[in-house]
Amino acid sequence: MATALVKGQNGALPAGPVTVAIRSAVAADIAALLVTAGGKVRSDADFVFFNQPQAPGVSLADGVLTVDPVRVPAEIAQVRVVLTLDDSSGRFGDHPAPVASVTGYEYVVDGLSSESVVIALELYRRGADWKVRAVGQGYAGGFADLVTDHGVSVDDEETAQPVVRSVPGEAKLSLEKRQKLDLRKREVATVLHTRQAGDVRARVVLVIDKTGSMAKQYQRKVVHRVVERMVPIAIQLDDDGTLEPYLYALKFAKLPEITVEHAERWCETFLHLNGEHGGIDYGALGARNEELPIIGEIISTLRPGGPPTLVLFFTDGGFARKREIAQLMRTAARLPAFWQFVGLGKANYGLLRSLDEMDGRVVDNAGFFALDDVDLVDDAELYARLLGEFPDWLRAARAAGVTG
């Protein structure tokens, strides 16, 4: 018996090839887009549909997609399953909801209205394994908007461009810094635009581990460069373009907001492990980590149904109180925040690696990935990984009434 999925929910796929099919009361076609971590196809060959039924690891026959994860190229992060009405002038909302099925799961793609095209499911990598997520993202603009957003060439159609935001403080930067910032802002905007979240506004919270095991990351100014690379995310998402930062160890300190023009000075003032800086006694924060206080503090700033928050949480691991933290994250799932945990350096991350499988949550409200060396990851990949799950959470959270 198939497990029913609801919008935003995910599940583990069995090993080996899986099949994807649809049941629809109105004539509709099934297709697939093989996309990289940046949400784009590598070429038009990564689009599988009735006129092009084969791509590496994915095939279409008799209205059924077969996906063999072992044969999907390593640079492909997701296989997005697309449903398209045969009558492009029609609306899914005028008919009973279609049902998308993948080996072991079924998803009733409800809540559609004027759309003629919808991304129903997303098959995606999770470490060495593959999972499925119920997406249900409609495209009122139709088929051309869908494929151009994913980088597929369409005759006589101009590819939509992401809107890149700016804040007044950028004018105070040197030309060289503005140029670097502009490139990073465009990468952030592209990820959000591709994931249909280009117009989203959200509070951005930055949490940084200040424990003794992070000493090399501070000494080498890796943490400084992390902060610099988070500023473009705040510019694109936050109304004021500011980051709301915390440092934590046994205790935590809420620090002054980070603005684009003062980010470098902010790093020099506040990124320390010991001593007294900016009126803060860093020694009093402790030298080992305790996550419950800082997670609880951020939770206390959220209100049910309020605007969305993106928490960017950088740590080198050591989440010792696993049961308590897991329970706190279950509680946090009812509040309007997505928690993106990022591992810095080579460490044992334990609980963080299992966040995506945690049960008992209204929506999947957390993601995790580790970076052995963040300086070796280019901006396109970093932002794709940092922001890849946030739009999915946002759609699921809105559907569940978790955020406005």
N, C-alpha and C positions, 0 to 999 in steps of 0.2 A: 504494500500500500504506500502510495507516494506521500511524502511530507509536504504539507501546505506551507508556502512562504507568504509573508505579507511584505508590502513595500518597505525596502531598506534592510530586510532580514537577509542573512546569509547562511550557508551551510556547506559542510565539507563534501567534496565530490569523491566517489570511489576511484580507485586506481584503474587505469586503462581508458579506452575510448568511451565517450558518453554520447548520447543522442539528444537532440533538441527538436521539438516539434510544437505546433500550435493547433488549437481548436478554435474556430471562429465562425460565428453565425453569418458573417459577410465575407466575401472573397478577399483574401489577403495573402501576401507573399512573405516568406521568411528569408532573411539575409544575415550576413555577419561581417563585422569590421574587425580586423586584427590590428590592434593599436599598441604603440609603445607606451612607456611610462608617462610620456608627455601628452598622451591622448590622441596621437596622430598615426595614420597609416604610414608605412615606409614608402609605399608607392601605390598606384591604383591596383596592383596585383593583390593587395591585402584586403580587397573588397570582394566578398563571395556573394553572388546572387545568381539568378536563373541563367543569365548570359555568360557568366564566369563562375562555374560551379566548383572550382578547385583553388585552394591555397595551401601552403604547407601546414599540414595537421588539421585542416578543416575542409570538408566537402559537403556538397548539397545534392541530394537526389530524392526525387519524388516528394518534395516538400519537407524533407527531414535533413537537419544538419547533423553531421557526425564530427566530433572534435576529439582528436587524439593528442592529449597534452604532451606526450613524449616527442611527438613530431612537430609541435609548434616551436618556431625559432625562439632562441633564448631572449632575444631583444623584444619579443612580443610580451607585454605585461597583461593584456586583457583581450578577450574575445567578446565583443558586444553583439548581442542578438537583436536584430531589428525586425519589426513587423510593419508592413506597408499595405495600405488598402489598394486594391486593384483600381478602384475609382478614386483618383487623386483629389476629386472635388468633394468626396465624402467625408464623414466625421465618425471617428470611433465612438463618440459619445451618443450617436443615434442608434447604436446597436448594443446587444448584450456584450459584456466585457469578454475579450478573448482570453484564452487560457494558454500559457506557455509552460511546457513541461521539459524537464531535463532529467536524466536518469536519477530516479529516487525522489524527485521534487516536482511540485506543481505550483504555479503562481497565477492567480486570477488578476489580470491587469486591469484593475478597476480605477475609477476616478478620472477617466479620460473625458474630454468634451469635444473641442473643435479640431483635435489633432487627426491627421491622416497617416502619420508616421510615429512610431514609438520605439524607444530602446526598452525592450522587455526585460532581458536578463544580461548579466555580465559574468562571464567565467574568467577568473583571475588567479594569478599566482599568489600563494602565501607560503614563502619559503620554498621548500621542495614539493609542496603539495598544491592542489588546485581547489578553489572554492567557487560557489555560485552565489550571486547576490540578485535579489529582486529589485529592479530599478524602476520601471514604469515611467520613464521620462519621455513625455510627448513632444513632438515638434510641430507646432501649429503652422510654421512656415513651410512645411512639407519636406519632400525627399531631398531637394537641392540644398536646403539649409543644413540638413543632417550630414550629407556627405562632404560638403565643403567645410563644415566645422571640423571634420575629421581628416581633412587634407586630401580628399579625393578630388581629382579634376573633373569638372562638369562643364561641358560646352556651353558657351554663351552665358555663363554665370560668373559673377565676380565674387571671389572668396571674401566672406565677411571678415573684418578686421577687429581685433579687440580694442576696447577703449582703455587707454593708459592714463591713469590719474596723476596729478601733480599736487604738491602743497607749496605754499609761499616760501618756506624755508629753503627750498632747493636752490633758489636764486643766490643764496649766500655761499654756496659751495664753489670750489675752483672748477674750471672748465673740465679738467681731467676727471674729477670726482663726479661731476654731473653726467659726463658721458658714461662712466661705469654704472652709475645709478640708473640712467635711462635704459641701458641694456638689461639690467636686472628687473626693472619695473615691467618691461615688455615681456620678459619670460613669465613673470607672475601673472600678468594680465592674460597671456596666452593660455596658461593652464586653466585659469578660472573661466575664460571665455569658452574654451573647448568643453569644459564640464558644465556649461550652461549656468555659470554663477558669476558672470562678469559684472552684473549690477548689484551684487550682494554687498551689504555693509555689515560689518561685525566688529565688535571689540576684540583686540588682539592682546593676549596676555603672554608674557615671556617669563618662564621659570628656569633658573640656572642653578645647577648643583655647585655648592661651594665647600665640598668636603676635601679632606686631605688627599684622597686618591686622585683628585682632579689637578694636583699640583702642576704636572707637566703641561696640561692643557692651558693653564693660566700663565705659566712661565714662558711658553712659546707663543702666547697671545692667540691661541686657537679660539678661545672664548670671545676675544675681541672681534675676530673675523666672523664668528657666528652672529654676534649682535649686528654687525654691519650688514650681513646678508638677510637679516630678519626685517630690517627697516623697510625695504620695498614691499613686503607683504602688508605691513601696517599702512603704508601709503595707499595701496590699492583697496584695502578692506575697511579701514577705520575712517570715520567721518573726519577726524582731525589729523589723520596720518601719524598717530603716535602709538608707541609701544608701552604697555603697562608692565614694568619689570619687577621680579622678585628674585632674591637670592635665598637659598635654603641649605640648611644642614640639620642639626638637631632642632634648631629654631629657624625662623625665617625673618627676612627684612623686606618690607615693601619700599622700593626705591623710587626716586622721581622719574616721571615719564621720560621716554627717550624720543627726541625729535630729530628730524633728519639733519638739521644744521648743527646740532650739539652732540650727535652720536659719538664722535671721536673723543670729545672732552668727557662725555659721560663714561665711556669705557675706562679712560685713564683715572677717573675719580672713583668709580665704584667697583671695578672688577679686581678684587683682592681676596686673599685667603686669611690674612692676619692684619693686626694693627687697627688703627682708628682712621677712617676715611669718610669724608662727607658727613661727619657727625655720627657715624655708625661704628660700634665696637665689634669688629669682625670676629675676634676671639670668642666673644660671648655667644655667637651663633653656633659654636661647636665645630668639630672636625669630622664627624661622621653623620650619615644621613638618617633622617626620620621623616618620612613622606606624609604621614597622617596630618600633622599641623598645617602644612602648606596646602595640601589638597582641601582640607576642611576650610581654610581661610578663603580660598577661591570659591568654593561651594557657597559660602556665606554671602558672597556678593551677587549671587544669581537669584532670580525670581522666576517661578513657574510661568511659562508663556511669554517671557520677556524676549528682548532681542538676542540674536546669537552671539556667542563668544567662541573664539578659537584660542585654545591654550597650547602654546608651543613649549614643551617641557623637555629640557636637555639635561641628561644625567649620565653617569657612568655605571649605573646599576646599584645593586645592593638593597633592593626592596625586601627587607627582612620580614615585615609583618604582613605576610601575604594574605591571610584570611581577612584581616581588618581592612586592608587596602581594597581587596576585591569587593567587600561589602560596601565600602564607601563609593566605589565606582558604580555599583548597582544603584545606589541612592542617587548618584549624580546623573544617571541616565534619564531621570525625570526632569532634569534642569537643562536650560538652553546653552550647553557648552559641549564642544568636541575637543577631546584631549589627544593631541598628537605628541606621543613620547618619542624621543630620539636618543639613541645610545651613542655616546661619544667614546671612541677608543675601544680596544678589545677587552671585553668584560663578560661576566656571567649575568645575563639580564633576567633569568628566571621568569617571574610572574609577568613581566612586560611582554615576553614572547607569546604568552597565552591570552592576551587581552581580547583578541579577536574571537576566541572560542568561549569567552565567559558567558554563562547563561544568566537568566533572571533579570534581563534588562529590557526596558521598553523599546529602546533602539540601541544599535551598536554605536557607542559614544566615544570609542577610543581606538587609536591605531599605534603601531610601533614599528620602527625600523632602526637598525644599527649602522653606524658609519665608523669603520676602522680608522679612517683618516678623512675628515670632512673636507680638507684642502684638496683632496684628489677628486672630489665630485664636482662637476661643473654646475653652473647655475640652472640650466635647463633640467637636469636630472634632480637636483636638490629640490627645486620648487615643485616639480611633478610629484615627488615623493612626499613632501610636506603637505601639499594641498590636494592630493589625489582623492582622499577619502572624505574631506570636509564637505564638498558639495553633496555627496551621497547621504551623509549624515543629515545635512540641512533639509534635504527633501523628505527624508524619513521623519525627522523631528517635526517638521511642519505638518505632515500628514497625521502625526500622533498628537498634535497640539502641544508639543514640548516647547516650541519657540514660535514667535509671531512672524 
